Amino acid sequence: MRIDVVSDVICPWCYIGKRRLASALQERPEVEAEILWHPFQLNPDMPPEGMARECYIAAKFGGGQHASRIYQNVTDVGATVGISFHFERIQVTPSTRDAHRLIRRATESGDADPVVEALFNAYFIEGRDIGDRATLAEIAQEAGLDGDETTRFLASPDGVEEVVAEDMSARRIGINAVPCFIFERKYVVSGAQEAEFFFPLFDLLKTEQAAAAPAD
């Protein structure tokens, strides 16, 4: 089963959605899933150096008090799926273009999931600047990729056009919020749904695949 996930690594609900999908797949071990990650930049016009967190919060939420209420809700939900959000550790809201390039590179190498998980963890739990290329190279190495090769890759323009094009393509087909899960290129689930939400879809796809299978 192919599952395309459109997300951004600075979206807390994308992290929660990732964990909930993983939980659903764990509860249905008969489902063999190929998960492919696709870019969506929440802040496509963010400068490469990012923005100081307090300035970003003021611009987006109108102040820290409103943001605190929102983040408390996210923190409470995150705890139910094993995520210990630490928003107070985040000093910079980054541009995620290079992070998406790194995910794309990891996909080409075989499996992007460890890199995606490492990026979420680095940002939301450790408060690291995942817009900084040196930090990205460290994260890549921690996730099992070659750090020196990643440094060279990020210094090049490779993957920039592709990430921008994928982001624009997602918006053209009507994706304006993430996470967004696309099953077998035809069934779309928006938002960080509970694990149980996916079960009927798994069953439907299993039935369709069985019906499409050639008879012996």
C-alpha positions in Angstrom: 0.0 0.0 0.0 1.4 3.3 -1.0 0.9 6.2 1.4 2.1 9.7 0.3 2.4 12.1 3.2 2.5 15.8 2.6 3.9 17.6 5.6 6.2 20.1 7.1 8.8 19.4 9.8 7.9 22.5 11.8 4.2 21.4 11.9 3.5 19.9 15.3 0.3 18.2 14.0 2.4 16.6 11.3 4.5 15.0 14.0 1.4 13.8 15.8 -0.1 12.6 12.6 3.1 10.6 11.8 2.9 8.9 15.2 -0.8 8.1 14.8 -0.3 6.6 11.4 2.6 4.5 12.7 0.3 3.3 15.5 -2.4 2.4 13.1 0.0 0.4 10.9 1.4 -1.3 14.0 -2.1 -2.4 15.0 -2.6 -3.8 11.5 0.6 -5.7 10.8 -0.9 -7.3 7.8 -0.8 -3.9 6.0 2.5 -3.5 4.1 2.9 0.2 3.6 5.4 2.2 1.5 5.4 5.7 3.0 6.7 8.6 0.8 7.2 12.1 2.2 6.5 15.2 0.3 7.2 18.9 1.1 4.9 21.6 2.2 6.4 24.8 3.6 4.2 26.4 6.1 6.2 29.6 5.6 7.4 29.5 2.0 8.6 33.1 2.1 10.7 32.6 5.3 14.2 33.9 4.7 17.0 31.3 4.7 18.2 32.3 8.1 14.8 32.0 9.6 13.2 34.3 12.1 13.6 34.8 15.8 11.0 32.8 17.6 9.5 35.6 19.6 9.1 37.7 16.4 7.4 34.8 14.6 5.0 34.2 17.5 4.1 37.9 17.6 3.4 37.9 13.9 1.5 34.7 13.7 -0.4 34.6 17.0 -0.4 38.2 18.1 1.6 37.5 21.2 2.9 34.8 23.5 -0.3 34.4 25.6 -2.4 33.1 22.7 0.5 30.9 21.5 0.9 29.4 24.9 -2.8 28.3 25.0 -2.4 26.7 21.5 0.9 25.0 22.4 -0.5 23.7 25.6 -3.2 21.9 23.7 -0.7 20.5 21.2 1.6 19.4 24.1 -1.3 17.6 25.8 -2.2 15.7 22.6 1.4 15.0 21.8 1.8 13.3 25.2 -0.8 10.7 24.2 1.4 9.5 21.3 4.7 9.7 23.2 5.9 13.1 22.1 7.2 15.5 24.7 7.0 18.8 23.0 9.3 21.5 24.3 8.2 24.7 22.5 10.1 26.8 25.0 13.4 25.4 23.7 12.8 26.7 20.1 14.8 29.9 19.5 14.4 30.2 15.7 11.5 29.4 13.4 13.5 28.2 10.3 13.0 28.0 6.6 12.4 24.3 6.0 13.4 24.2 2.3 16.8 22.6 3.1 15.2 20.1 5.5 12.8 19.1 2.7 15.8 18.7 0.4 17.4 16.4 3.0 14.2 14.3 3.2 14.1 14.0 -0.6 17.7 12.9 -0.6 17.0 10.3 2.0 14.1 9.0 0.0 16.4 8.6 -3.0 18.8 6.6 -0.7 16.0 4.2 0.3 14.2 5.3 3.5 13.4 8.8 4.6 11.5 7.9 7.8 14.5 8.0 10.2 15.5 11.4 8.8 11.9 12.7 9.1 11.7 11.4 12.7 15.1 12.9 13.6 14.1 16.3 12.2 10.9 16.4 14.2 12.7 15.4 17.3 15.5 17.9 16.8 13.1 20.8 16.3 10.3 20.1 18.7 12.1 18.3 21.5 15.6 19.6 21.4 14.9 23.0 20.0 17.6 22.8 17.3 17.7 25.1 14.3 16.8 22.8 11.5 17.2 25.6 9.0 21.0 25.7 9.7 22.9 23.5 7.2 25.5 22.4 9.7 22.8 21.3 12.1 21.0 19.4 9.3 24.2 17.6 8.5 24.5 16.5 12.1 20.9 15.4 12.2 21.5 13.4 9.0 24.5 11.7 10.4 22.6 10.8 13.6 19.9 9.3 11.4 22.4 7.1 9.6 23.4 9.2 6.6 26.9 10.3 5.7 27.4 13.7 7.3 30.2 14.9 5.0 28.2 13.9 1.9 25.1 15.7 3.3 27.2 18.8 3.9 28.3 18.8 0.2 24.7 18.1 -0.9 23.2 21.0 1.1 25.9 23.4 -0.2 24.8 22.6 -3.8 21.6 23.6 -5.5 20.5 20.0 -5.9 16.9 19.4 -5.1 15.9 23.0 -4.6 13.8 23.2 -7.8 12.2 19.9 -7.1 11.1 20.8 -3.6 9.7 24.1 -4.7 7.8 22.4 -7.5 6.4 19.7 -5.3 5.3 22.3 -2.8 3.5 24.3 -5.5 2.0 21.1 -7.0 0.5 20.3 -3.6 -1.1 23.7 -3.4 -2.5 23.5 -7.0 -4.3 20.2 -6.2 -6.0 21.9 -3.2 -3.7 21.0 -0.3 -3.6 24.0 2.0 -3.0 22.4 5.4 -0.9 19.6 6.6 -0.6 16.8 7.4 -2.3 15.3 4.4 -2.2 11.5 3.7 -2.9 10.2 0.2 -3.6 6.4 0.0 -2.9 4.7 -3.3 -3.0 8.1 -5.1 -6.8 8.3 -4.7 -8.0 8.5 -1.1 -7.1 11.6 0.8 -7.1 12.0 4.6 -6.5 15.5 6.0 -5.3 16.3 9.5 -3.7 14.3 12.3 -6.5 11.8 12.6 -6.7 9.2 15.4 -5.2 5.8 14.5 -8.6 4.2 14.4 -9.7 6.5 11.7 -7.4 4.7 9.2 -8.7 1.2 9.8 -11.8 1.4 7.5 -9.6 2.8 4.8 -7.1 -0.1 5.2 -10.0 -2.5 4.9 -11.4 -0.8 1.8 -8.0 -0.8 0.1 -7.5 -4.5 1.0 -10.9 -5.3 -0.5 -10.1 -3.4 -3.7 -6.7 -5.0 -4.1 -8.2 -8.5 -3.6 -10.8 -7.7 -6.2 -8.2 -6.5 -8.7 -5.9 -9.5 -8.2 -5.9 -11.9 -11.1 -7.7 -15.2 -10.5 -5.6 -18.3 -10.2 
